[in-house]
Amino acid sequence: MSEQLAGTLARRRLGVVHLFFFVVAASAPLTVLGGGVTTTFAVTGSKGVPLSFLVLAVILGIFAVGYAAMSRHVANAGAFYSYIAQGIGRPAGVGGSFVALTAYNAIQVGLYGLFGYIFADFMTTKFDVTAKWWVWALMAWVLIGILGMLRVDLNASVLAVLLVLEIIATAVFDIVGLGNPAGGSVSMAGWDFGNLFAGGVGAVFALGIAAFTGFESGAIYSEEVKDPRHTVARATFLAVLFTGIFYAISAWAMTVAVGPDNVQQAATEAGPGVVFGTLAEHTNNTVADIAVVLFFTSVFAALLSFHNGVARYLFALGRERVLPQFLGRTSRRTMAPIAGSLTQTVIAIVVLVGFIAAGKDPLLDLFTWLSGVSAVGVVLLMASTSAAVVGYFRVRRADESLWQGTVAPLAATILLGALLVTLVVNFNSLLAPTNPSYLRYLLPGLIAVAALIGVIWGLILKSSRPDVYEGIGRTVGQPLTADESGKSDSDYVPVH
């Protein structure tokens, strides 16, 4: 590595709009519509899928109240790791960091499978260029690795362009679907609570929560935002509101376009083709082809967003010496967490090569397995973070109201805990019928193992490296207090 390295991230480069693009790009609206919504309809047959997104958005909105309140006091690229460490305890924080690394690496690597699959199909269909899925996945891997080492605001600009285009494509589908209802009338079946809770609601929520993965990533960039006390909170609330409404309307448009009684069969037979077929039928093939292109740029945008998130987690853990200290290095030229970015790139290629060598399917195996692991991990993190918010404000005086510091996060802890149980119990709904049955226990078990290893490592640090232990989850530049460490403020020296 030829360029000099520093130990701090770029300061005050990201505003609310930048952060909104990072957060929503990770959720990938067009990917959710073409992949997540169609899969939910195919697996569950529930006509109430549109309403489920609104219910989940309300739950996540309640979570965001406490999450946003804590973001005003804790600025650390480790986000959930730092929140849990300060609100529950340092060993739990390290456990949370290991869960975060497992979950975000899982979804990031899994998306390479989805990207390779859809890009290979597109190139074969449109240009008669035949290549294995992994050829295209590796090309995306190279480009993501390069972008991850550039300035964070440049990454946000790339995501902004891709996100705006995919939102337009999704909106066109919504307009076309609602404007051309099957049977000649617009069905309101998607908004009926009876349809949502008629059966299979657990699987609907299990699949639906995976669609929101990434909305909570705003705090990862808290050290790089222009206004640490407000930017993360505003971007997170905007992301929850936007994605919840947008997903709900898009899912409803799909039921209207093909008919609520036909949507399961259509989604099962065509998958993402429901979206592009509807566009081709009611507009023209050019519009449908553009939507297909934007579908895989949507996946690419999500890849880039999750790559940046993992890199910053690794940076935070390296800077605090919870993991090897070299990870806490940034580029002096771009201020990007270059060591964390390169490490994530290496992790991605190792897992990719393993799946390629094993001859696994990029969609049914690589993408499905790892996105399921990620969903379990992220919900566990959110539930733990909500509990941490309660613990944090219980012992610290702040301006937050009772609703912000106690009631909302406590309610979120209960609701997200119920969602976690639902997701684990219904994990088999995320797996293809051809997958081995033991995976329903093994894959979510990876998250439990990561959490346990993290907690054990935290306890080892407490006994063997107390100086490192005392700095776990610390807000950047914040001194240790005498109450917390038994030392005076002057004894604390931030690690760079």
Phi, psi and omega in degrees: 000112191278328185278154179290153182240147176243193181227022179227150176276165179295136183261140170053046177255343186247130174257187181301317182295315177305310184294322177303318180294319177299314185291311183288326177298324177295324178285336172054078184307314182289326175295319178297316181295309184284330182253305185289312183293316180296322179295319180297315177298316183295318185282318188261329185070010182285132177278350183266016180304317179304316181294328181299326180293325178290320178298315179295323179297323178296316179298314181291330175294320176296318176301319185294337179299305179290322179301314180293321179299318181287330180297339179285343184246338184237116178242106182205133182297346177279351174047252184308319179305312181292319181298313182294320180298319183278337183260333181244313181158156185296317177301319177296324178297317178295321175301317178297323179295322179291324175296316180299314179298319178294313184293313184285326172296322181298310182291324180295313180290321179300325180295335175297324177296314178297315181299311180300321181295308185287327180289320178297317179296319180295314182294324178290316183290316188268328186236002180056033176259113185256124176208155178298151180304325185287342175297313180289325178296320180291327176296318177296322179300317179297313183294319177298318179299322179290312181298326182295342180262002181265178182301141183296326179288332174292317176302318180296324179293318177299314180296324181299313180299311182297320183292316179301318181294319181287329175295319177298315180298318179294319178297322177298317177299317180300315181295316180296315182296314181288334180275350180227066184292141175295134180081358175089358180223146182281118180278138177256017183300331182294343182255010182271118179300328179298323178289323181293318185260016181289335182160146180073017183296330178298315179293324178299313180290325179298316178285324183293321182295331178296332181291336181269356182304125181117337182296334186273006189278358184303320184294343177300330183260018187297335178281348186248000183276160183286327182227087186305331184281343186230330188299311182299315182299312182295317180295321181293314178297318178298319181295317178298312181299312183294307184294320180300311180292317184295315179296319182297313180295319181295318177295321177297317179301326179291319178293326180289317185295320183253351182093131183300331180280345183251354190293325180294314180297317181296317180292324179294317185280323188250338183058231178301339180298340175301318180292307186287328176294320178297317179295318180295322183291320187255354173237260174199173184294330180296315178299318179296319180294320177298320179296322178297316178299316180291335176297313180279339170289331175297316178296320179298318179298319178295320177303313182294319181296314180291326176300314179297321179296314179297318181302322182283328173298314180297321177301312182298318181289327177288319179299323180269004176063021171289322170247172181313136190295336182297338179292340181272030180252143177236160178285131177294333183279315184252347184063015177280151178285077193295322180294317177295321179296314179295323179295316178297322178298319179293316178302316182299315183290325179297313180293318179301312180299322178299315178292321179296314181297326180279354179070030182282152179288134183294332184264305185289332183253291186302305183289312185294313181299311187285329176291327175294317176301316181298317181300315178298315182296317183292319178295320176299318179297317181293319178296317179294322179295319178298318176296323180294325178298316178301313180295322182296310184280347177291330184248001181234136177279133180207174182277353184296145180283171176301321179298314184288320188267342184227300189297306182297311180295328177293317177298319179296322178300315181293313182295316180289328174298319177295320178296321180298314178299316179300317182295316181292315181297324182259023185299331179298340178289344178271356184253149177286153179303334182278350180287146178301142184295331183293344181295335180295339177257322184292313186294309176294336178296336178299324179292318178298319179295317179299317180296316181295316179298319180297315179298316179298317179296321177299318178292325177295318178297324180299320184271328186258333182221069185299331178294321176291317182302318183293338181265003183296128175073016185286138170299138185303125178082357182278127180284153171288142178267162179298325180295324185277327188237349185077010180239164173280163181303325184291347180281346184269127176235115180302144180274128177233000000 
